[in-house]
Amino acid sequence: MADWRSLLTQTTANVEERFDQLKERLTQRLGLGEPLMIQAYHGFGSAQTATIKGRVLENEGIRKATDNDSVWQNLLNAYRQIESDEIPGATVQGVFHGVTATAVSDEEGYFDLRFTLPHPLTATSPWQPVELSLLEAPRKMEEPVTATGQILVVRETAVFGVISDIDDTVLQSKATSYLQAARLLFLKNARTRLPFPGAATFYQALQKGIGEQFNPIFYVSSSPWNVFTLLTEFFEYQNLPQGPLFLKDYGITPDQLFTSGHRKHKLDQINTILDTFPNLPFILIGDSGQKDPEIYAEIAKQNPNRIKAIYIRDVTPDKRDQEVLDIAESLQPLGIDMILAADSATAAEHAAHHNFIDAGQLLAIATEMVSDQEQTDNILDAE
């Protein structure tokens, strides 16, 4: 059975690769291709090492969302994001604080650049620019292709980090209903999607900590990399702290026909973060809808001295609540609280009690919750 699956996976990947190659040759021959672009995802690192991921794509001309975009404009933009035309075999160069690194994009257009600095960074801003350029590509470039990425440098002043889910944790996604989730993805945009009430101010408080700590926030989700722009625009518009995103590649490879499951993806990405910052403890935030409690409990039991608390947003019926509470009870011998939170205020009160956030932020979080809920009600009434 294993040999049969391996053969099917290899054959499917080869067919896709041949199709992509044929499509690229026809595109070049007929002069139909769009200009190329480098899409830089948010990188992360410490004072002396850093990494950034990105993708080489055709530039589909996707513009920033507005409040007045029609359903058809949202649908077109969503289609352009999902139906991306990747460019494999392109050589990308990055320059970060004088250090140069190069990488070649894979069959899905992705590349990873890693930098090792000769001296620790002394810059005060946590976000540092990296200049990217396309050195070579399988398609003729009419003009230079460049981009500027951002790398989050975790400073020694950080007391803890935050690892957060996105869908149904900060962004209302209805992820437990495929039909509703698809409707939101295709018919809404970054400015009309709704946050969970109070999430932005709560996350800002966690990032700030007690004083001016700048605790880093990392977002881990099983959403595809194609929605990176939508998510970063959403964070910007809703005043949610930006942070490195760990999304999912849904492409076919010679080793894998179907993508890894939700659990494996999240475990792998969270462990990558923990391994990158071995001296930093973390707070985990998720929701009750897609196995976050089980995944986070597994992480906590493997790393009991690294997890300060777990906050689970309650988005499911009462039957699921008891399952989450049972998981929470299993963590009590480790001294780790898993809080099933009905709203942002519940999680914030626990965080303030344990000095993760300034208690003075509780009023601001409660105020934002009221404002966000009014916004949500108005939009739902209009629909």
C-alpha angles and dihedrals in degrees: 000000000000091000091049092052092046091052092048092049093048092046094048092048091049092050091050091047092049091048091050091048092050091047091051093049091050091046092053094043094050095039092233101130124114120235115277126252140186114229108202118201121204111280130206140203150130132265092289108021132048140169134196131187126205146153137236110223144157109270104246093184095243107178130206116276123254134199090248099053112131124232089256092052090050091048092050093048091047090050091050091051095048096041095056121169106221125201114219124194096033119141114227125192125201129192117198119176091332096313117117127209132173135199138174119233116245129230091287094046096255124139135180125208123195126193131195113193121211091221133027115266115254096187114131097212114084091214114069127183125240120195115223129193136175110239099177137005136176087242127062113261114218092197137005115292113215140157139178117230130189127231121199108222109202108221130212090247090072111110096187141349130233124225110193138181116225113204111076089354103075099349122054101234108149086225092170089065114058093196095052092042091053091048092054093045097051104030102039132056140207092280098044099042112100129237123215107264113269096005096119097053092042092053091046089053091050091049092050095042116177104339120342102325101138098213109199121244122209123191119212118187141154090228113119122261087244090080094053093109093047091052097047091048089049091051091049095048094045094043093242113155113262117236141159112293123218104198132162134267110220096185127121117251132182088255099044133038096178123036121253115272127264093259097050093045093052095043092050094048095045091049089050090056093046091049093048092054104032095168097050123091119213144216114216121211127187144126137263095244107078110032096277091136092054093044094046092046089054090051091047093051091050092046107027094161094050102056117077098179143336124223118196119190110221108234100145139075124278094266090064091046091066091050090053092047090052090052090048091053091053089060096052095088086060092053092242119135118216106192119200098209125197090196144357092271092062092054092042093054091054090046092051092048089055094043095247089126135019109268087222088073094064094085092050090050092049091048092051090049090059092047094047092047091052089051091050093048092049093051093046091048090051091054 
